[in-house]
Amino acid sequence: MTREKTTIPDLRARKGQGQKITAVTAYDATMARLLDEAEVDILMVGDSLGMVVQGWDSTLPVTLDQMVYHCQCVARARPRAHIVGDLPFLSYQASEEQAVLSAGRLLQEGHAESVKLEGGRTFAPTIRRVVSAGIPVMGHLGLTPQSVHAMGGFKVQARSEQGARELLADALALESAGVYAIVLEGVPSEVAALVTSRLSVPTIGIGAGPETDGQVLVCYDLLGMYRGRAPKFVRRFAELGDGVVEAARSYRSAVQDGSFPGPQHVFGMSQGEQLPEELRYGGDGEQP
């Protein structure tokens, strides 16, 4: 039976049904194809590419043009998974009109199927405007990487009673504004469970415990390919980074000892064709 395309109604219908949503970041067509073959539900083209692809220490340098490009790469894989594109820093904060135009670019040019943006009650009017333009929006609360300097670093949020109340108020405001799901990042498990229980839209956790309606991880983290220090919430489901290093070392050795390329890796001339002697022997027909 052919797997059908995952849609927003499909994802919303998972709420409270016991079947968790699985999301993984993807930034290129090859990774998108592999993850889609694994039947994950969401491919999230995250501005996390600023750190794991571009090598920056935050997501702030990522531009809208770059996000459009990476969404295009993922979309060309024609995945059955739902494609979400992140709105990067300063692509939606200036005005509601800017947010609509930026979100529209991710759908029209990038071929994403929805957008994700960070922020709570302050951005509820912006979300409402984007949704009213026919663009589905996923919210993002808790540890919001675009606010890393305001938060004083990548720190767990909502660890106090007041913080938990604020997070819940933000989540309810986003739901009222029309989001179809909310990412909860870097919050205590019991707070994420509270928010999840109070919402009618799915929550997708990352560093938010097991009680959310789904989970998301960065692809390089779950595959064990990111060599930096992994956050506490990351589980490495493979150690492909070690495999890449070993494969590259084997390649280097094979090139140096002459075993690669071997006879099975080379091409010959067409049948009945051969190089004339003057070419083989330097143009004068004499062997060196």
N, C-alpha and C positions, 0 to 999 in steps of 0.2 A: 504494500500500500504506500503510495507516494505521500510524503510528509507535506502538509499544507503550510502556507505562509502564516507566520504568527502575527496576529493583529492586536491592536489596542483593546478591542472588546475581549479577545482571548485572554489577555493579561489581566484585565479587570475581573474577569469571571473566575480567576484563580483565588481571589480574596476569600479566605475562610473555607476553602474547599480541600485543604490539606496537601495540594500539589504545589510545592514550592517553585518559585520562578528562579531560573538560573541565568545569570548575566555575566559576561566576560568582556573586557575591553579588547578591541581590535583596531589596528591602524593601517592595515594593508590587505590586499586581496588574498595573498597566500594564507595568512593567519585566519582571515575570515572564512575561507573555504574549509580549513581544517576544523575550526571551532563549530562551523555549521554542520559538518559531517558528524560531530559529536552530539548534535541536536540540542545545543544550548538555545534558550528562548530569546535572549537579547544580545546583540553585538553593540557594545557601547563605544563609540568613537570618542574617547575622553580627551580633554585637554591635558590629562596626565602624560600624553605623548611629549609634552615639554620636558618632562623629567626622564622618562624611560626610552624615548627615541632621540630627542634633541640634546639631552645631557645637561639641561639646566637644573637648578636646585629648587625650582618652584614651577607652577603652571603659568605664572604671570607673563612671560615673554611670548606665549602662543598667540598668533593672530587669527582673525576670522578667515583670511585667505588660506592659511595653513589648515584650518579645520575643514574648509570646503574641500581642499585637495585630498585630505585623508578620508573624508566621508566618501568622496568619489571612488577612491581605491577600494574601500570596503564594499561599496554598492556594486562595483563591477563584478564582484564574485557572485552576484545574484543570490544572496543567502535566503533561506527560508526563515531565519531568525529576524526579529524586528531590529531595525537599525536606528539607534539614538545618537544624535550628534550634540556635543557640548557647545554651548555658547561661551566663547572665551572672555577673558577679562577685558572690560571696556567695550564690549560689543553690544551691550544691552543696558548698561547702567545709566547712560546719559539721558535717555528719554524713552517713552513708550514707543514712539515712532521708530527710533533707532532699533529697539528690540524686535519690532515686527519685521523690519527690513533685514536685519541680521538673521533672524530665524528663517525668514523666507529664502535667503540665500542658501542656507544649509539644506533646505528641501528642494529648491528649484535647481541649484547648481550642484550641490553635493549629493543629492538623491537620498538624503536621510529621510526617515519616516516620522520622526518626532525630534524635539530638541530638549536639552536639559539645561537648566540654569540654577545658580546658587542664590540663596537668600530667603528670608522669612517674610513677615508681614509687610515690610517696607516694599517688597517687590510684588505683592499680591495684585495691585492695580496693573502692573506691567504684564504679569501672567494672564490676567483677565483679558487684556487687550490682544495679546498674542493668540490666545485661544479663540477669541472672537473673530480673528482673521482666518480661522480654519487650520491653525497650526497646533498639533498636540504638544503639550508641555509636561515634562517630568521635573518635579522639584528636587531640591538637594539641600538638606539641613544638617545641622550638627557641626562637625569639622568641615568647614568649607574652604578648600585650598586657596581660592582666590582672595580670601581674607586672612592669609597666613600672617601678615605683619600686624594686623589689628588684633589677632588672637595671641600674638607673642610666640608664634611657632605652631608646629603641627601637634596640637594638644587636644586631649579628650575634652569634649564639651558636655554641658548639662549635668555636671557631677553634684550640684547642690539642688535642694528642693526648689529654689527660685529658678535655677537654670532649667530644671525639668518642666516647670510651669511655662516658662518662656518658650521652650521647644514645642510643647503641646499646642500653645496658642499659635505659634508659627505654622505648625502642621495643619491645624484646623483652618487657618486663613488661606493656605495654599489650596487645600481641598475645596474651599468655598470659591476660590478664584478659578477652579476648573482643571487642576492638574489631574492626570490619569494615574500617577504613581509618584512616590517620593523616595529618594535615596536618603537613608539615615547613616551618616558616617561618623565614626569615632565618638559614640555616646554609650553610657552604661547600658548593660543588657536590660535591666529592669525598666529603664526609661524608654528604650526602644519598644519593649513589650507593651508598655502603657500606651504609647502613641499609636502603635499598630492596632491595639484593641479599640481605640477611639475613632479610627478612620474607616471610611467605607472604600477607600482606594488602597491598592497594595503598597506596602513598604518594602524596600530592597536595602538590605543592610550590608555595610562593610565596616567591620569593627564595631558592630552593634548587637552582637549576640545572636542566638538561634531563633528568637521568637518573631522575627520579621517574616514577611510573606515571601521573601526571596533573598538571594545573596549575589553580590558582585565582587569579582577580583580582577586585578590587572593581570593580563595574560602572561606577562613575563614573570610575575610573582608566582602564580600557581604552577608554572612550568619549571621554576627554578633557574631562570635565565638571567635574572637581575642580580648583579654581583654586589650591589650595595646592601646596607643594613636593612633587613626586612622588618616592617612593623609587627607588633605582637600578634595582631589579628590574622596575619598571613599564614596559610598552610601551603607548603610546597608539595604539590601532588606528583611531582617528578623532579629530577635533577638534570634537565636537558642542558643546562649551562656547562656542566662537567662533560657531557657527551659532545658538545660543540667543540670545546677545547681539545679533547682527545682526538676527535675526527680531524681537526685542523692540524694537529701535530703529526698524525699519521699521513696526511696529505703532504705536508712539508717534507717528511722523511722519504716518502715515495718519489717525490720530485727529485730530491737530492741524490738518491741512490739509483735513479733511472728506471725504477720499476713502474712508474706512471709517467706518461701513458704507455700501456702495453699494446701488443698486437690487436687485441680486441677493441681498442679505443681509437684506432687510426683508420683513415680512408685511403683507398688506392685509386689509380687512374682508371678510366673506362677500359673495358675489355678491348684488347688489341692496340691500346695506346701506351706509349712509353716516352720518357724524356730522351731527346737526342743526345748523342755523346758530347756535342759541343757545349751543351748546357751543363751536363754532368761534370765535365772536366775543365770548366773555367773558360770556355769559349774558343780554345785553340785546338780542341780535339785530343790533347795530350793529357795523360793521367798525371796528377801531381806527384 
